[in-house]
Amino acid sequence: MDLYKIREQLNMGVNLSNIKLRVTDYVRVSTNHLEQHKSLLNQIEHFEEMIKSNSNWTYIPGYVDDGITGTSDVKRDNFMKMIDDAKKNKFDLIVTKEISRFSRNTLDSIKYTRELLKYGVAVLFINDNINTALPDAELRLTIMASMAQDEIRRLSERVKFGMKRAILRGEILGNDMLYGYKKDKNTKKLIIIKDEADIIRKIYSWYAIDELSVNKIVKELNKDNILSRKVRKWSVATITRMIANPKYKGFYCGRKSEVEDYMTKKIKYFKQNEWVMYEDKENIPPIIDSKLWEMANNRLNKRKKKIIVQEQYLYSGKIYCKCHNALFYRRIFRTNKKDITWVCSKYLRYGKEYCDTANIRESELKYIFKDIIDKLNIDLNKVVNMLLNYYEKVNINKKDENKLGEDIRRIEIKKDKLLDLKIKDLISDEEFRKRNNSFNEEIEDIKKRMKIFKRNKVVNKDIKKIIEDKVKTKKIEEKIISLLLKEIRVSKIEEKIYLDIYLNYLIEKELYINYEFKRGFDTMGTKRYIVYYEVKVSN
């Protein structure tokens, strides 16, 4: 569209409907509710009829986003496709209902209408009577878009207020997707679904009494293909949340989280002592006995406390963002899976706007540490002695006789718990006999292994030789780094990356070394640029 000629005609009093244009439409509703879906169909039908009824206009099939919030334009796939097609000169005019359907963010409204005008495409907002082809449209658009943006802010505040009041009244919030229950539409009370409740009881029993790991429970459930509309595939996260959910013991639980900002959708998660929680068996009938629930959660909480960062990778739990004191996580490049990236967890969660600390390449760290090790003049004999001191605490080929005794005591404790549940009629006679017999069989098996162990004790007397052989393998550098490295603090100033490397190994003086790496030069399809590191090594 020639915008200058169009404006000339409009200023002379020519109606937009009398100008020959290729016209499309954009329609959006923000939820998937049936009423909104009907509104969507009505809008589509209305705009198509309106455009086709004008002999001066050529209809171009419209763009529809169904059930997507207007506060985030990048998630609206068809909206972004429409912008791309405008760039390709596929139409001259976009007809839409109102500004709030186009974008509820003032800056985005102006940004996209300006971008469209640059491509020669105007937007006609029917209800707001704004045509962006006119010179005064941007001022009117700014005013109307600001009003629309403020309306969603006030709507967000009203929703927050309503939820807080509902929590104070003890109303059960959320949808009908809590496994084990369905919600009565009239009374809003939860009703137990028997088949699902049986699975929940089995999960708690496996975890609290049999002491199966969550991973093992997941495998058992997926192996038996126990699924429903609420659970399409069992996962560790699903089981963990289920065990920790107080509703299964008949407790009301609310205010676990809250949307901090209506635009960013950032969610604040409250600590458990900040939740609104109390017993409410009338509205939430318990599936799990409170004692069994406590047993399961005591075990879950103990395991959580033991979880430190697992050193499954060389640098796990050792790289930190200096700005936010946040751990770096390991990620794999899409274009080159042979190289590994370490990225700030705050960056991964909130994006570059929150944390601009540089990502670290593992291949570059490997080169840096090889150079550091050379500069420190590390004696391999010292490495052998360090490993020897560690391994002397454990005979690497000896089965621990005491461990077998501990296994028997652990099973005896399980038997006591099982008997306690039977006395309180929490399990049936048949289940008690079955589990008790299983525990007795385990004890007998361990006792047999203890007899064999006593007859065939083997003590390895040459630990040093084994360690020396291991040191000579290709993984020597990783072993040395693992022993040396305490932590790395990463920061970035302008175009340079700074690494503060702290070692467990005492050195006579601090080292300051500069490194330069060319990224992308050996990888097809990646940006080519140079990375500078200034490394400070101290103990």
N, C-alpha and C positions, 0 to 999 in steps of 0.2 A: 504494500500500500504506500502510495506517495502521500506522506503525512501533510506536507505543505499544501498540496492541492485539496486534500480533504478538509483541512482547516479553513481554507479559502471558501469552499462551498458552504461549510457550516456557518461561517461568519456572515455569508450573504443570505442566510435564512433557509438554506436547503436542509431538509430533514434527513437524518442519518439513514432512514429506511428507504430514501429515494436515491441513494448512492450505491453503485454496483460494487459489491464486496463478497469475498469468500468468508463465510461466517461459521464459527464452531461454538460450542458451549462447554462450560465446566460446572460439574455438579458434585457436591460432597455432603454427606451426613456424618456425624461424629460418633454414632453408636450403631450396633448391629440389631437393635430392638426392632420388632416387627413394624411398629408405627413409623419409625424412621425409614425403614426399608420401603414402605408404601410412599412416604414423602419423596424418597429418591426416585422411584419409578414415575411419580407424578411430575417431578421437575424435568426428568429426561424427556417424557412425552410432551410436556408443555413447550420446552425450548425447541425441540425438533419441529413441532407443528408451527411455532411462531416463525422460525427461520424459513421453513419450506413454503409458508403462505406468502412470503414476500418475493415477488417476481424479480426484484433487483438483487436478491441475495442468493448465493450458491451455498447449499448446505454441505458442511464438512463434518463427518461423524465426531461426536463430542468425547469428552474425557470425564471419567467417573472415578471417585475414590469413595469406597463404602466402609463406614465404621472406623474412620481414622481421625484422630484429634487434629484440630487446626493449629495447635501450638507448635508443631514441628513440621516444617515443609519438606525436609529431606526424606521423611517417611512416606510422603504421598507420591507413590510411584507414577501415577498417571498425570499428576500435576507437573512433575518434573519432565515427563515425556512431552507434555504440552509445550513447555518452555523450549525444549529441544526442537520440536517440530516447528515452532514459531521462527526459530533461527534458520530453519530449512525452507522458510517462505511457503508454508503449506496453507496458510489462511491469513486474513487481514484483520478480523475482529473476533474477540471472545466475548460471549454473552454469559453472565453469571448472575445469580440471585442477589447477593449482597456482599459487602466487604468481609463480613465474618465468615462467609463460606469460602472466600478466596484466601485470606490470611488474617489471623487475629493479632498479629504483631505489626505495629505501625511501621517499623523500619523495613520489615519484609514486604509489606504492601507496596511501599514506595519503591523499594529495590526492584521488585519483579515487574511493576508497571513501567518503570523507567527502562528496564532491560527489554521488555516487550516493545516499547516505543522505538528503541534503538533498532529492533528488527523490523520495524514498520507495522507493528500490530497494536491496536487499541483494545481497551477493555471497557465493556458497558456493564455497569452495576445497576440492574433493573430497579430494585427497591430503593437504592440510595440516589438514583437519578444522576449518576456520575458517568461521564464519557471521557476517558483519559486522552482522547484526541483533542479536546478543548484545552486552551492555555491555562484556565483557572482550575483545572481538574485536580492538580496536585495539592493545592491548598485545601480544597474541599475533602480530598481523599485523606489528607493528614488529620483533619478534624474528625471525620467519621471513623477512621481506623483507630484513632486514639480512644474514641468513645467505645468502640467494639472491644479494644484491648482492656479498657477499664472494666467493661461489663464482665469479661471472663475472670478478671481478678476478683471482682465482687462475688461472682458465682462460686469461685474456688473458696473464698472465705465463708460463704454461706454453707457450702458442703462440709468444710472443716467444722464449723460451729454445730451443724446438724449431727455430725458423727460424734462429737464430744458429748452432746446432750443425749444421744442414743446410748453411748457407753455408760453415762451416769444413770440412765434408766434401766440398764442391764439388758438392752435389746441385743439379740444375737445378730451381728453384722456379717457381711460376706455372702458369697454365692452358695449354691447347693452342691459344691464340689468337695466337701470334706469327706474323706474316705471313711466309711462305716456309718454315715448318717445321711438322711435327707431332711430338708427343712419343710415343715408344715406351712403352707402359704398363708393360712388364716391365723394360726396361733403364733407363728414364727418360732415354735419350739422344734428341737431336733428329735428325729425319730430314728431308732437304730435299724440298720439294714442287716439282717441276721447273717447272710453269707459273708459279707464284708467284715462284720464284727468277729466272726470265727477266725478269719485270717489275721486280724489285729491281735486277738488273744494268742494265736500261735506265734506271732512275731515277738510279743512280749515274753512268752514262755521260752522261746528259743534263746532270746537275748539275756534274760534275767536268770533263768534256771540252768539251761544247758550251756550258757555262756558262749554261744556261737558269736563270731564276729559279724559286723554288719555286712561285710562283703560276702560272707558265707550265706547269710540270710537272703541277700539279693540273688545269689546264684540259685538257691533252692527255689525261690518264688518264680524266677524267670524260667527255670528248668521245667517246673510244673505248669508253666503258662497260665498263672493265676493273674488275670487281668480284668479290667472293667473300664467303663467309660471315664472313670476318674483316674485310673492308673493304666497307661498304655504300655509302660515298661518300668519295672522297678529299678531304682537306683539307690546308691548310698545316701544321697541327700534326702530322698523321699523317706527312707526308713528312719534316718536320724531325726528328721522333723516329726515323724509320727511318734517315735518313742518319747520325744521331749514335749509333745502337745498335752497340756493339762486338761483339755476337754475330754480326753478319753477316760479320765477318772471322775468326770462330772463337775468340772470347774469352768466357770465363766472366765474368759481371757480376752482382754481388749487393750487397745492403745500400744500395740507392739511397734508400730511405725507410723510415720506421718510425712506427707509430701511437704517439703520445706518451701519450694518455690513452684508456682503454677506454670512458669515458662520453661524452666530447666527440667522439671519433673524429678529433681533430686530428692531422694527419700532419706529421712533420718530414722535410724533404727534405735529404739530405746532399750536400755538394759532391763533385765528381768525384774529387778527390784522397782522399776518404774512402771511396769505393766499394771493394769487394773485387773485383778484376779481374785476370785473367791468361789467357794463351793456353791453350786446351783444345780442340784440333781433333778429339780423339777423341770427345768427347761432343757437341761443337757444330761440325759440319762447316761450313767457311766457304763462303759464297755469293759474297762479294766478295774480290778480291785485296787484300792489306793495303796495297799502294801506292795503289791506286785509292781505297780507304777513307780513307787519309790525305789524298789530294788533295781529296776531297770535304769532309772535316772541316776541313781548313785553310781552305778557302773559307768554310765555314759559320761558323767561329770568327771569321774576319776580318769577316764581315758583322755578326756579333753585337756585336763591339767598336765598329762604326761606328754601331750603332743607338742613337741618343739619342732623347729623346722628340720625335716628329715634330710639328711645329707645324702640324698640319692644321686645328686650331681656334684661335681667338684666344687662349684661356687655357691651351692644352695645355702641360704641363710648367712652369707658372708658379704654380699654386696648391698650397700645402702645408698639411698638418695640423701645427700648432705643437707639439702634444703628442707625436706619433709621428714627425715629420719625414717623413711619407708623402705621396705625390702624391695630388691629387684627380683623379678620373676623371669624364668627361662622361656623363651619363645623361639620358634623355628621360622626362618625366612621362607616365604612362599616360592620365591624365584630360585633360591639356592639352599636346599635342605641340608647341605653338608655344613653350612655355617649356622651358628646359633647366636641369638640376640638375647641380651639381658636388659629388661625394661623395668622402669619404676612402677610399682603397683598403683601409685596414685595416678600416674599417666594412663595406665590401662583402665582405671575405673572412671576417671573424670575428664580425661582428654588433655590435649596440649595446652589449653588455656589455663589449666590448673597447675600443671608441672611441665616445665620446658627442659628438664634435665636430659642430657644426651643418652641415647641407647648405647650399649656396650657390646661389641662383637667378641665372641669367645675366641675366635682365631687370633684376634689382636691381643687379648689377654694372654694367650698361650705364648705368643712371641715375646710379650713384655716380661713374663715370668721366666722364660728361658734366659733372657738377657740378665735379669736380676740375679738368678741363681749363679750365672757365670761371674757376675760382678761381686757376689758375696763369697766366692771361692769356697763353696760348701764341700766338705769332705764326706765322701760316700760312707766311709767307715763310721763317721758320727751318725749318719742316717741309720746305718745298721744297728748301732748301739741304742739309738732312740726307739727303734722298732722292737729291739730285743727287750728293753725295759717294759714295753707295753705288753708284748706277748708272753713274758715270763709270768704274768698274772694268770694266764690261761694255758693249759696244755692243749694244743690245738687238735690233737688226735684222741683225746681222752673223753669218754662219755661221762657225764657228771652223775655220779651215783646219788648224790644228794638231791639232784633235780628230779630223779625218779621218785624219791621219797616225798618231795614236795607235791608231785603230781597226785600221789595217793591221798595226801592230806587235803588237796584242793577238791578232789572228787568226794571225799568224806563230808566236806562242808556243803557241797551241792546236795548230797543225800539228806543232810540235816534240814536244808531249806525245803527240799521236796516233802519231807515228813511234816514240816511245819505247815505247808500249804494243804496237805491232806487232812491234818487235824482240824484245820479251819474250813474244811469242805470247799476249798477253792479249786480242787481237781478231783476227778473221779477215781474210784478204786482201780479201774482198768488202766488208766493213765499212770497212776502211782506205781502199779506193779511193773508196767512196761519200762518206765524210766528207771526205777530202782534196779531191775534186773540188768539194764544196760550199763548202769554205773558199776554194778558188781563185776560184770564181764570186763570192763575197763581195768578195774583194780587187779583182777586175776592176770590179765595180760601184762600189766606193768610188773607184777611180782615175778612172772616168768622171765621177763627181760632182765630184772635185777639179778636173778640166779645166773643167767648166761653171762651177764656183765662181770660178776665176781669170778667166774671161771676163766674168763678171757681178757683180763686186764692187760692193756698194752700202754706203756708209757713211752712217749717220744722223748729221747734224750738228746736229740740233735736239732734243737729249735734254731740255733744260730745259723746252721747250714741252710735250713729252709728259708730263713729270712734273706740270707745272702743271695740265694737263687732267685727269690722274688724281686730283689732290688735290681737284678741284672735284666729284668724283662723290659719291654718297650714302654710300660706304664710308669717307669721310674720318676719321670718329671711330675706326673700327677700325684704320685705318692709324696714326693718332696713338697710340692705346693700345698697339699692337704695338711701336712705337718707344719709348714711354715706359716701359712696364711691365717691371720686372726680375722681381719675384715678389710673391706674396701669402701671408702666414702667417695661418692661420685658427685661432681659439680660441673657447671658449665658457665663460663663468662665469655660473652661475645662468641667468637668462633672457636674457642679452645676448650678442651675437656680436661678436667683436673681429677686425678685419682690420688687419694690419700690412702696408701697401702700400709696396714699395720701388721707386723709379724709377731709370731710367738718366739721366733729365734732371735737371740740377742746379736746385734751388730755394733761395731765400734762407732760408726757415725751414720748419720742419715744420708740417703742417696737422693739426688735430684736428677732425673733423666727426661729427655724430650724424645717423643716418638712421632713419626708421621706415617699415615697409612693412606693408600689410595683405594677407596671403596668403589665397587662397580666396574672397575677396569677389566676384571676377569669374569664378569657375570653378565650374560646377555639380558637385555631388557631392563637393566637397572640404571639409575642415575649415577653419573660418574662425578665423584667429588673427593676432596682430600680431608682427612680427619687428623687433627693434631691432639696429642696427649702430652700433658706435663705431669710426670709421675713423681710423687713424694713417697719414699719408702722409709718408714721408721718403726721402731719397736715400742 
